[in-house]
Amino acid sequence: MSEQKPSGGVFTRFQILLARLGKHPQGALWDKWVEATHSILPIAGVVIVLCFLAVPLPVDALGGFVLATALLIFGMGFFNLGTELAMTPIGEGVGKAITRSKNIKLLLITGFLVGTLVTIAEPDLTVLATQVDAIPNWTMILCVALGVGIFLSLALARILFRVKLWILLIGSYGLVFLLALFVPRSFLSVAFDSGGVTTGPMTVPFILGLGAGVAANRGDKGAQADSFGLVSLASVGPILAVMLLGILFSAEDSEATVIALTEAANSMLLFRAFTARTPEFLIEVVKSLAPVLAFFLVFQFISLHIKGMTLRHIIVGLFYTYFGLVIFLLGVNVGFMPVGNFLGGALGHSSHRWLLIPLGMLLGWFTVSAEPAVQVLTSQVYEMTAGAVPKKALSLSLSAGVSVAVGLSMLRVLTGISILTILVPGYALALLLMIFSPPMFTAIAFDSGGVASGPMTATFLLPLALGACQAVGGDIAQDAFGVVALVAMTPLIAIQLLGILYGTRQRGASVGVSEEREEIIEL
């Protein structure tokens, strides 16, 4: 029987072509769209309700927001599937290859290159860089990427030399807060935010794959546990790098870029507002992904030699990543961020500006509870503890913690409280809990900071804070930035507390078993 041609239009034929190339089930892309819908719709729903009940929004801007929401869902689905198909296998392959060579210099250089090149393509970082006016976008992006590269090399060396994670964490954060004494106050919040945005959907799969590959070749019992912690160390590098950048730039007058609402007299003009900026992001994403592609091709030629189905998946994954990232950034910049900025400004100007705090807490709750990566984390901890830590308990803990973090961020906007007033005791508590929490939980906790501060934090919560801060007449760079940093700090405390609870239950169970054995012996 002859093969029938697809009749479902351009998109259907495009999907079938990619499915044939990569041999990947159609359902996988659908699952990613469902995850993205769960991640974005709660935020969109809260915004639409606010627009109808409390903050009037121009109809053209509301239409742009609805269209942008659809683009974010569509783009995030492609992007997440693309990173899963391409980034993880490339990372694992590179990790195994450089470990087999037993060349420490090669390992460190490769770790540096991986961290630097993959971070350049991170969408959350691009979003943050566009909102910092004092420093050119690419200067900011390259500085952050170099910080990730240096500390990823350090993290890989830790796996090989079996250095305790807590030693490096205490030393790294000690250096961060020491350097904070010399950084302009107006640049501190931006520096801490940069650590949260780097651990996003592009970077994390690649880094975890790389760590798994290095740990697998080590082969001892503690290798699996040591594979955790790479993300936590990699996120410290950008903080230090941006602090140094702030000193060099003398960024006392750092400001945020004001984001204008989308204006269109009719639906066709609204559509053109999006299509007019499409070429800009097509070129921007090429610049971001080109270093990653070049890195893969070099390693593929030298040592990976990936063939067959895996290679097809990687090719399809890279294409998905590019296509999804273009759509994601288009929706974010044209329709999503402007509305967040406008809502913050409208509430800041109103006599009920205090509503920013409960609104921020509500948005924080929905943001983290809907993040797809949080669902992965809860499943991981549940399986690791054999059900001792229920998924619901972990999800509720993270949601409550992030809700408080965003509420504190809005309080900072209204009062001008220094971010160090919150971060110093918060990180001190997180480091103190390392003494009592099981090592595995400590590693997962510090890795999970990037899980909570996902795409929705940088694309909506941060613009909301920027708009509110401008409206109340605060220092934008000092008081508005810091949302990502506070959201990233919360899991460090929440998951370690769960680890302590888990350890207590385990000890209680062991004592119970011992007493039961003694009773049997006596009988």
C-alpha positions as CSV (number, residue, x, y, z in Angstrom):
1,M,0.0,0.0,0.0
2,S,1.4,3.4,-0.9
3,E,2.0,5.9,1.8
4,Q,-0.6,8.6,2.0
5,K,0.5,12.2,2.2
6,P,-0.4,14.1,5.3
7,S,-3.5,16.3,4.9
8,G,-3.5,18.2,8.2
9,G,-1.8,21.4,7.0
10,V,1.7,22.8,7.2
11,F,2.1,22.2,11.0
12,T,0.9,18.6,10.8
13,R,3.3,17.8,8.0
14,F,6.1,19.5,9.9
15,Q,5.3,17.4,13.0
16,I,5.2,14.2,11.0
17,L,8.5,15.0,9.3
18,L,10.2,15.6,12.7
19,A,8.7,12.5,14.1
20,R,10.1,10.4,11.2
21,L,13.5,12.0,11.6
22,G,13.8,11.4,15.3
23,K,11.5,8.4,15.7
24,H,10.1,10.2,18.8
25,P,6.5,9.5,19.9
26,Q,4.1,12.3,19.2
27,G,2.7,12.1,22.7
28,A,6.0,13.4,24.3
29,L,5.5,16.8,22.7
30,W,1.9,16.9,23.9
31,D,3.0,16.0,27.4
32,K,5.4,18.9,27.4
33,W,2.6,21.3,26.2
34,V,0.4,20.0,29.1
35,E,3.2,20.7,31.6
36,A,3.8,24.2,30.1
37,T,0.0,24.9,30.3
38,H,0.0,23.9,34.0
39,S,3.0,26.2,34.6
40,I,1.6,29.3,32.8
41,L,-2.2,29.2,33.0
42,P,-2.4,29.9,36.8
43,I,-0.4,33.1,36.4
44,A,-2.4,34.1,33.4
45,G,-5.7,33.4,35.2
46,V,-4.8,35.6,38.2
47,V,-3.7,38.4,35.9
48,I,-7.0,38.3,33.9
49,V,-9.1,38.3,37.0
50,L,-7.1,41.3,38.3
51,C,-7.7,43.1,35.0
52,F,-11.4,42.7,35.2
53,L,-11.9,43.4,38.9
54,A,-9.1,45.7,40.1
55,V,-6.6,47.0,37.5
56,P,-8.1,48.1,34.2
57,L,-5.9,47.0,31.3
58,P,-6.2,48.4,27.7
59,V,-7.9,45.9,25.5
60,D,-5.0,45.7,23.0
61,A,-2.6,45.0,25.8
62,L,-4.9,42.3,27.2
63,G,-5.1,40.7,23.7
64,G,-1.3,40.8,23.5
65,F,-1.1,39.1,26.9
66,V,-3.5,36.3,25.8
67,L,-1.6,35.8,22.6
68,A,1.7,35.8,24.5
69,T,0.4,33.2,26.9
70,A,-0.3,30.9,24.0
71,L,3.2,31.5,22.6
72,L,4.8,30.8,26.0
73,I,3.0,27.5,26.3
74,F,3.8,26.5,22.7
75,G,7.4,27.6,22.9
76,M,8.1,26.2,26.3
77,G,6.8,22.8,25.2
78,F,9.2,22.6,22.3
79,F,12.0,24.0,24.3
80,N,11.7,21.6,27.2
81,L,11.4,18.6,24.9
82,G,14.4,19.8,22.9
83,T,16.6,20.1,25.9
84,E,15.6,16.7,27.1
85,L,16.4,15.1,23.7
86,A,19.6,17.0,23.1
87,M,21.2,18.5,26.2
88,T,21.1,15.5,28.6
89,P,22.6,12.9,26.2
90,I,25.3,15.3,25.1
91,G,26.1,16.1,28.7
92,E,26.3,12.5,29.7
93,G,28.4,11.6,26.7
94,V,30.9,14.4,27.2
95,G,31.1,13.6,31.0
96,K,32.0,9.9,30.3
97,A,34.4,10.8,27.5
98,I,36.5,13.3,29.5
99,T,36.5,11.0,32.6
100,R,37.7,8.0,30.6
101,S,40.7,10.1,29.4
102,K,41.8,10.5,33.1
103,N,43.1,13.9,32.1
104,I,42.4,16.4,34.8
105,K,43.2,19.4,32.7
106,L,40.9,18.2,30.0
107,L,38.1,17.8,32.6
108,L,38.5,21.3,33.9
109,I,38.7,22.9,30.5
110,T,35.7,21.0,29.3
111,G,33.7,21.9,32.4
112,F,34.5,25.5,31.8
113,L,33.5,25.4,28.2
114,V,30.3,23.5,28.9
115,G,29.2,25.9,31.7
116,T,30.0,29.0,29.6
117,L,28.5,28.0,26.3
118,V,25.3,26.4,27.7
119,T,24.6,29.4,30.0
120,I,24.8,31.8,27.0
121,A,21.8,30.0,25.6
122,E,19.8,30.2,28.9
123,P,16.5,32.0,28.2
124,D,16.0,33.2,31.8
125,L,19.4,34.9,31.7
126,T,18.5,36.7,28.4
127,V,15.3,37.9,30.1
128,L,17.2,39.3,33.1
129,A,19.9,40.9,31.0
130,T,17.3,42.9,29.0
131,Q,15.9,44.4,32.2
132,V,19.3,45.7,33.5
133,D,20.0,49.0,31.8
134,A,23.4,49.9,33.3
135,I,25.3,47.1,31.5
136,P,25.0,46.0,27.9
137,N,23.1,42.8,27.4
138,W,25.9,40.7,26.0
139,T,28.4,42.0,28.6
140,M,26.1,40.8,31.3
141,I,25.4,37.4,29.6
142,L,29.1,36.7,29.0
143,C,30.1,37.7,32.5
144,V,27.5,35.4,34.1
145,A,28.4,32.5,31.7
146,L,32.1,32.8,32.6
147,G,31.1,32.6,36.3
148,V,29.2,29.4,35.6
149,G,32.0,27.9,33.6
150,I,34.6,28.5,36.3
151,F,32.5,27.0,39.1
152,L,31.3,24.1,37.1
153,S,34.9,23.1,36.6
154,L,35.3,23.3,40.4
155,A,32.2,21.2,40.9
156,L,33.5,18.5,38.5
157,A,36.8,18.4,40.3
158,R,35.0,17.9,43.5
159,I,33.4,14.7,42.2
160,L,36.7,13.3,41.1
161,F,38.6,14.2,44.3
162,R,35.6,13.4,46.5
163,V,35.6,16.7,48.4
164,K,32.7,17.2,50.8
165,L,30.1,19.5,49.3
166,W,29.5,21.4,52.5
167,I,33.1,22.6,52.5
168,L,32.8,24.2,49.1
169,L,29.4,25.6,49.8
170,I,30.5,27.3,53.1
171,G,33.6,28.7,51.4
172,S,31.8,29.9,48.3
173,Y,29.0,31.7,50.2
174,G,31.5,33.1,52.7
175,L,33.3,34.7,49.8
176,V,30.0,36.0,48.3
177,F,29.0,37.8,51.5
178,L,32.5,39.1,52.0
179,L,32.6,40.6,48.5
180,A,29.1,42.0,49.1
181,L,30.7,44.5,51.5
182,F,32.5,46.2,48.6
183,V,29.8,46.0,45.9
184,P,27.6,49.1,45.3
185,R,24.3,48.5,47.1
186,S,22.3,49.2,43.9
187,F,24.0,46.2,42.2
188,L,23.7,43.6,45.0
189,S,20.2,42.4,44.1
190,V,21.1,42.0,40.4
191,A,24.1,40.0,41.3
192,F,22.1,37.6,43.5
193,D,19.4,37.3,40.9
194,S,21.9,36.2,38.3
195,G,22.7,33.1,40.3
196,G,19.0,32.0,40.2
197,V,18.4,32.6,36.5
198,T,21.4,30.6,35.3
199,T,20.0,27.3,36.7
200,G,17.2,27.1,34.1
201,P,15.7,24.6,31.6
202,M,18.8,24.8,29.3
203,T,21.6,24.6,31.8
204,V,20.3,22.1,34.4
205,P,19.7,19.1,32.1
206,F,23.2,19.6,30.5
207,I,25.0,20.0,33.8
208,L,23.2,17.1,35.5
209,G,24.0,14.9,32.5
210,L,27.6,15.9,32.6
211,G,27.8,15.2,36.4
212,A,26.1,11.8,35.9
213,G,28.6,10.9,33.3
214,V,31.6,11.8,35.4
215,A,30.1,10.1,38.5
216,A,29.3,6.9,36.6
217,N,32.9,6.4,35.6
218,R,34.0,6.8,39.2
219,G,32.1,3.7,40.1
220,D,32.1,3.7,43.9
221,K,29.2,3.7,46.3
222,G,29.2,7.4,46.9
223,A,29.4,8.4,43.3
224,Q,25.6,8.8,42.9
225,A,25.3,11.1,45.9
226,D,28.3,13.2,44.7
227,S,26.6,13.7,41.3
228,F,24.3,16.1,43.1
229,G,25.5,19.6,43.9
230,L,26.8,20.6,40.5
231,V,24.0,23.1,40.0
232,S,24.4,24.6,43.4
233,L,28.1,25.4,42.9
234,A,27.5,26.5,39.3
235,S,25.0,29.1,40.5
236,V,27.5,30.7,42.9
237,G,29.9,31.7,40.1
238,P,27.5,34.2,38.5
239,I,26.9,36.0,41.8
240,L,30.6,36.6,42.2
241,A,31.1,37.5,38.6
242,V,28.3,40.1,38.5
243,M,29.5,41.5,41.8
244,L,32.9,42.1,40.2
245,L,31.2,43.5,37.1
246,G,29.3,45.9,39.3
247,I,32.5,47.2,40.9
248,L,34.2,47.6,37.6
249,F,31.2,49.4,36.0
250,S,30.7,51.6,39.1
251,A,27.0,50.7,38.7
252,E,25.7,53.1,41.4
253,D,23.1,54.4,39.0
254,S,21.9,51.1,37.7
255,E,18.3,51.1,36.5
256,A,15.9,48.8,34.9
257,T,14.6,49.1,31.4
258,V,11.0,50.4,31.3
259,I,8.8,48.0,29.3
260,A,6.1,49.6,27.2
261,L,2.7,48.0,26.8
262,T,1.8,46.5,23.4
263,E,-0.4,49.0,21.5
264,A,-2.6,48.0,18.5
265,A,-5.8,49.4,17.1
266,N,-7.0,46.1,15.7
267,S,-6.2,42.4,15.7
268,M,-4.1,42.6,12.5
269,L,-1.9,45.3,14.0
270,L,-1.6,43.2,17.2
271,F,-0.4,40.3,15.2
272,R,2.1,42.5,13.3
273,A,3.4,43.7,16.7
274,F,4.6,40.1,17.3
275,T,5.7,39.3,13.7
276,A,7.7,42.5,13.5
277,R,10.1,41.4,16.2
278,T,10.4,37.8,15.1
279,P,13.5,38.3,13.0
280,E,15.2,39.9,16.0
281,F,14.8,36.8,18.1
282,L,15.6,34.4,15.2
283,I,19.0,36.1,15.0
284,E,19.4,36.4,18.8
285,V,18.8,32.6,19.4
286,V,21.2,31.7,16.6
287,K,23.9,33.6,18.5
288,S,22.9,31.8,21.7
289,L,22.8,28.3,20.4
290,A,25.7,28.5,17.9
291,P,28.4,27.9,20.6
292,V,26.5,24.9,22.0
293,L,26.2,23.4,18.5
294,A,29.9,24.1,17.7
295,F,30.9,22.4,21.0
296,F,28.8,19.3,20.2
297,L,30.2,19.0,16.7
298,V,33.8,19.2,17.9
299,F,33.3,16.6,20.6
300,Q,31.2,14.4,18.2
301,F,34.1,14.4,15.7
302,I,36.9,13.9,18.4
303,S,35.4,11.4,20.9
304,L,31.6,11.0,21.1
305,H,30.9,9.4,17.7
306,I,27.2,9.2,18.5
307,K,25.2,7.3,15.9
308,G,21.8,6.0,15.0
309,M,18.7,6.9,17.0
310,T,20.5,8.9,19.6
311,L,22.1,11.1,17.0
312,R,18.7,11.6,15.4
313,H,17.1,12.5,18.7
314,I,19.9,15.1,19.3
315,I,19.4,16.7,15.9
316,V,15.6,16.9,16.4
317,G,16.2,18.1,20.0
318,L,18.5,21.0,18.9
319,F,15.9,22.1,16.3
320,Y,13.1,21.9,18.9
321,T,15.3,23.9,21.3
322,Y,15.9,26.7,18.7
323,F,12.2,26.8,17.6
324,G,10.9,26.8,21.1
325,L,13.3,29.4,22.4
326,V,12.4,31.9,19.6
327,I,8.7,31.5,20.3
328,F,9.2,31.8,24.1
329,L,11.3,34.9,23.9
330,L,8.9,36.5,21.4
331,G,5.9,36.0,23.7
332,V,7.8,37.1,26.8
333,N,9.2,40.3,25.4
334,V,6.1,41.5,23.4
335,G,3.2,40.5,25.5
336,F,4.0,39.0,28.9
337,M,6.6,41.2,30.6
338,P,4.9,44.5,29.7
339,V,1.6,43.4,31.4
340,G,3.5,42.3,34.6
341,N,5.3,45.7,34.6
342,F,2.0,47.6,34.1
343,L,0.2,45.7,36.9
344,G,3.0,46.4,39.3
345,G,2.9,50.1,38.4
346,A,-0.9,50.4,38.6
347,L,-1.0,48.8,42.1
348,G,2.0,50.9,43.2
349,H,0.2,54.1,42.2
350,S,-3.1,53.1,43.9
351,S,-4.0,53.8,47.5
352,H,-4.1,50.0,48.0
353,R,-0.5,49.4,47.2
354,W,-0.2,47.0,50.2
355,L,-2.2,44.6,48.0
356,L,1.2,43.9,46.3
357,I,2.2,41.7,49.2
358,P,-0.7,39.3,49.3
359,L,-0.8,39.4,45.4
360,G,2.9,38.5,45.3
361,M,2.4,35.7,47.8
362,L,-0.5,34.3,45.7
363,L,1.5,34.5,42.5
364,G,4.5,32.9,44.2
365,W,2.3,30.0,45.4
366,F,1.0,29.3,41.9
367,T,4.3,29.8,40.2
368,V,6.3,27.2,42.1
369,S,3.4,24.7,42.5
370,A,2.9,24.7,38.7
371,E,6.6,24.6,37.7
372,P,7.2,21.3,35.8
373,A,10.7,20.9,37.3
374,V,9.2,20.9,40.8
375,Q,7.1,17.9,39.8
376,V,10.3,16.1,38.8
377,L,12.0,17.1,42.1
378,T,9.1,15.8,44.2
379,S,9.1,12.5,42.4
380,Q,12.9,12.2,42.8
381,V,12.8,12.8,46.6
382,Y,9.8,10.5,47.0
383,E,11.6,7.6,45.2
384,M,14.9,8.3,47.0
385,T,13.2,8.1,50.4
386,A,11.0,5.1,49.6
387,G,7.9,7.2,50.3
388,A,9.0,8.6,53.6
389,V,8.7,12.1,52.3
390,P,5.4,12.4,50.5
391,K,5.2,14.4,47.3
392,K,2.4,16.5,48.7
393,A,4.4,17.5,51.7
394,L,7.4,18.6,49.6
395,S,5.2,20.5,47.2
396,L,3.3,22.3,50.0
397,S,6.6,23.2,51.7
398,L,8.1,24.7,48.5
399,S,4.9,26.5,47.7
400,A,4.6,28.0,51.2
401,G,8.3,29.0,51.2
402,V,8.3,30.6,47.8
403,S,5.0,32.4,48.6
404,V,6.7,34.0,51.6
405,A,9.8,34.8,49.5
406,V,7.7,36.7,46.9
407,G,5.8,38.5,49.7
408,L,9.1,39.6,51.2
409,S,10.2,40.8,47.8
410,M,7.1,43.0,47.5
411,L,7.7,44.2,51.1
412,R,11.2,45.3,50.0
413,V,9.7,47.2,47.1
414,L,7.4,49.1,49.4
415,T,9.8,49.7,52.3
416,G,13.3,49.7,50.7
417,I,14.6,47.0,53.1
418,S,18.1,45.9,52.0
419,I,18.2,42.5,50.4
420,L,21.1,41.5,52.7
421,T,18.7,41.9,55.6
422,I,16.9,38.8,54.3
423,L,19.6,36.9,52.5
424,V,22.2,36.9,55.2
425,P,20.1,35.2,57.9
426,G,18.4,33.0,55.3
427,Y,21.7,31.6,54.0
428,A,23.1,31.4,57.5
429,L,20.1,29.2,58.4
430,A,20.5,27.1,55.3
431,L,24.2,26.5,56.0
432,L,23.5,25.8,59.7
433,L,20.9,23.1,58.7
434,M,23.7,21.3,56.8
435,I,24.9,20.1,60.1
436,F,21.7,18.2,60.9
437,S,20.3,17.3,57.4
438,P,21.4,14.1,55.6
439,P,24.1,14.9,53.0
440,M,21.9,13.8,50.1
441,F,19.2,16.2,51.1
442,T,21.7,19.0,51.4
443,A,22.9,18.5,47.9
444,I,19.4,18.2,46.5
445,A,18.3,21.3,48.5
446,F,21.0,23.5,47.1
447,D,20.5,22.2,43.6
448,S,16.7,22.9,43.8
449,G,17.1,26.6,44.1
450,G,17.1,26.8,40.3
451,V,14.0,24.5,40.2
452,A,11.9,27.0,42.1
453,S,13.2,30.1,40.3
454,G,11.9,28.9,36.9
455,P,10.9,30.8,33.7
456,M,7.8,32.4,35.3
457,T,9.8,34.1,38.0
458,A,12.0,36.1,35.6
459,T,9.3,36.7,33.0
460,F,6.5,37.9,35.3
461,L,7.3,38.3,39.0
462,L,10.4,40.4,38.3
463,P,8.7,42.8,35.9
464,L,5.8,43.1,38.4
465,A,8.3,44.2,41.1
466,L,10.0,46.6,38.7
467,G,6.8,48.3,37.8
468,A,5.7,48.6,41.4
469,C,9.1,50.0,42.5
470,Q,9.0,52.6,39.8
471,A,5.5,53.6,40.8
472,V,6.3,54.1,44.5
473,G,9.5,56.0,43.7
474,G,11.9,53.4,45.1
475,D,15.4,52.6,43.9
476,I,14.7,50.2,41.0
477,A,18.0,48.4,40.9
478,Q,18.3,48.1,44.7
479,D,14.7,47.4,45.8
480,A,13.0,45.7,42.8
481,F,15.7,43.2,41.8
482,G,16.2,40.3,44.2
483,V,12.9,38.4,43.6
484,V,14.8,35.6,41.8
485,A,17.4,35.5,44.6
486,L,14.8,35.2,47.4
487,V,12.8,32.5,45.5
488,A,16.0,30.5,44.9
489,M,16.9,30.7,48.6
490,T,13.7,29.1,49.9
491,P,14.3,25.5,48.8
492,L,17.6,25.4,50.6
493,I,15.7,25.7,53.9
494,A,12.5,23.8,53.1
495,I,14.1,20.6,51.7
496,Q,16.8,20.4,54.4
497,L,14.0,20.7,57.0
498,L,12.3,17.8,55.3
499,G,15.6,15.9,55.3
500,I,15.9,16.4,59.0
501,L,12.4,15.1,59.4
502,Y,13.2,12.1,57.2
503,G,16.3,11.4,59.2
504,T,14.3,11.5,62.4
505,R,11.8,9.1,61.1
506,Q,14.5,6.7,59.9
507,R,16.2,6.7,63.3
508,G,12.8,6.2,64.9
509,A,12.1,3.2,62.6
510,S,15.6,1.8,63.4
511,V,15.0,2.1,67.2
512,G,11.6,0.4,66.8
513,V,13.1,-2.5,64.9
514,S,15.9,-2.9,67.5
515,E,13.4,-3.0,70.4
516,E,11.3,-5.5,68.5
517,R,14.3,-7.8,68.0
518,E,15.2,-7.5,71.7
519,E,11.7,-8.6,72.7
520,I,11.9,-11.6,70.4
521,I,15.3,-12.6,71.9
522,E,13.9,-12.3,75.4
523,L,10.9,-14.5,74.4
